[in-house]
Amino acid sequence: MPVSFLTPEQRSRYGVFNAVPDIAQLGAFFHLDVDDRRRAMAANGARNQLGWSLQLGTARFLNCFLDDPEDVPAAVVDYIAEQLGLDAADLKGYGEKEARWDHQEQIRTTYGYTAFEGEQWFALACWLYKRAWTTSERPIVLFDLATHRLVEAKILLPGVTTVERLIAALRERVAGRQYALLAAAPSPNQAVVLESLVKVEEGRRVSRLDRLCKSPPTSAAPAWSRPWSGTWNSAIWGRPVET
């Protein structure tokens, strides 16, 4: 199967803010409790305090960190800045500072997020392989199930192509295993018969298998099934009379 099965639109919507969070989402994912604010205010300066809090909310909402921590809706920045008593403009330039990486590590350690690597990669690969082997789910369905599983386990989402290539590789491996089992199933005599089905006999244009796959030609409808063109005379035992 092709390695890239997602559409450009699906890739563009992965792990980013696709819309402005509503008031319920802001309260659920971006609200800072006492401990959150205490840890945020421990950062050096207003820019880092706001950036730290923003990355925490982003991890909760998207289950990943953004390449550019400032690439968030203004409503989110305003909501967090208000809780910290800061100006939303204080965030400017945060994405260019090295402190952002230290903040991500602090958030992972403190809030139980795990990077997608090593053991986590192997566990997801095993789960996807079993799923692909026992079901006929389409790649996009496996993709959605895999990302949901990562979110549930608080494993930070990897890049979109990482998950896409993993699923494509596992499905190809499953297909290879299926083909090997099917090829080994027939006895030697059965294998000869099966091979004869795909051979084109002399004087013919298609194989016997091709002929067997085609439905028989439709014959003309019998006379009794054709529409009647006469009229009915109930006086003669209900039989029709030609007009």
Secondary structure as the mmCIF struct_conf table of DSSP 4:
data_model
#
loop_
_struct_conf.conf_type_id
_struct_conf.id
_struct_conf.beg_label_comp_id
_struct_conf.beg_label_asym_id
_struct_conf.beg_label_seq_id
_struct_conf.end_label_comp_id
_struct_conf.end_label_asym_id
_struct_conf.end_label_seq_id
BEND BEND1 VAL A 3 VAL A 3
BEND BEND2 LEU A 6 LEU A 6
HELX_RH_AL_P HELX_RH_AL_P1 PRO A 8 SER A 12
TURN_TY1_P TURN_TY1_P1 ARG A 13 GLY A 15
BEND BEND3 VAL A 16 VAL A 16
BEND BEND4 ALA A 19 ALA A 19
HELX_RH_AL_P HELX_RH_AL_P2 ILE A 23 PHE A 29
BEND BEND5 PHE A 30 PHE A 30
HELX_RH_AL_P HELX_RH_AL_P3 VAL A 34 MET A 41
TURN_TY1_P TURN_TY1_P2 ALA A 42 ALA A 42
BEND BEND6 ALA A 43 ASN A 44
HELX_RH_AL_P HELX_RH_AL_P4 GLY A 45 LEU A 62
BEND BEND7 ASN A 63 CYS A 64
BEND BEND8 ASP A 67 ASP A 68
TURN_TY1_P TURN_TY1_P3 PRO A 69 GLU A 70
BEND BEND9 VAL A 72 VAL A 72
HELX_RH_AL_P HELX_RH_AL_P5 ALA A 74 LEU A 84
TURN_TY1_P TURN_TY1_P4 GLY A 85 GLY A 85
HELX_RH_3T_P HELX_RH_3T_P1 ALA A 88 LEU A 91
TURN_TY1_P TURN_TY1_P5 LYS A 92 GLY A 93
HELX_RH_3T_P HELX_RH_3T_P2 TYR A 94 GLU A 96
BEND BEND10 LYS A 97 LYS A 97
TURN_TY1_P TURN_TY1_P6 GLU A 98 GLU A 98
HELX_RH_AL_P HELX_RH_AL_P6 ALA A 99 TYR A 111
TURN_TY1_P TURN_TY1_P7 GLY A 112 GLY A 112
STRN STRN1 THR A 114 THR A 114
BEND BEND11 PHE A 116 GLU A 117
TURN_TY1_P TURN_TY1_P8 GLY A 118 GLY A 118
HELX_RH_AL_P HELX_RH_AL_P7 GLU A 119 THR A 134
HELX_RH_AL_P HELX_RH_AL_P8 PRO A 139 GLU A 152
TURN_TY1_P TURN_TY1_P9 ALA A 153 LYS A 154
STRN STRN2 ILE A 155 ILE A 155
HELX_LH_PP_P HELX_LH_PP_P1 LEU A 156 LEU A 157
HELX_RH_AL_P HELX_RH_AL_P9 VAL A 160 ALA A 184
BEND BEND12 ALA A 185 PRO A 186
HELX_RH_AL_P HELX_RH_AL_P10 PRO A 188 VAL A 198
BEND BEND13 LYS A 199 LYS A 199
HELX_LH_PP_P HELX_LH_PP_P2 VAL A 200 GLU A 201
TURN_TY1_P TURN_TY1_P10 GLU A 202 GLY A 203
BEND BEND14 ARG A 205 VAL A 206
HELX_RH_AL_P HELX_RH_AL_P11 ARG A 208 CYS A 213
BEND BEND15 LYS A 214 LYS A 214
HELX_LH_PP_P HELX_LH_PP_P3 SER A 215 PRO A 222
HELX_RH_3T_P HELX_RH_3T_P3 ALA A 223 SER A 225
BEND BEND16 ARG A 226 ARG A 226
HELX_LH_PP_P HELX_LH_PP_P4 PRO A 227 TRP A 228
BEND BEND17 GLY A 230 GLY A 230
STRN STRN3 THR A 231 TRP A 232
TURN_TY1_P TURN_TY1_P11 SER A 234 GLY A 238
STRN STRN4 PRO A 240 VAL A 241
#
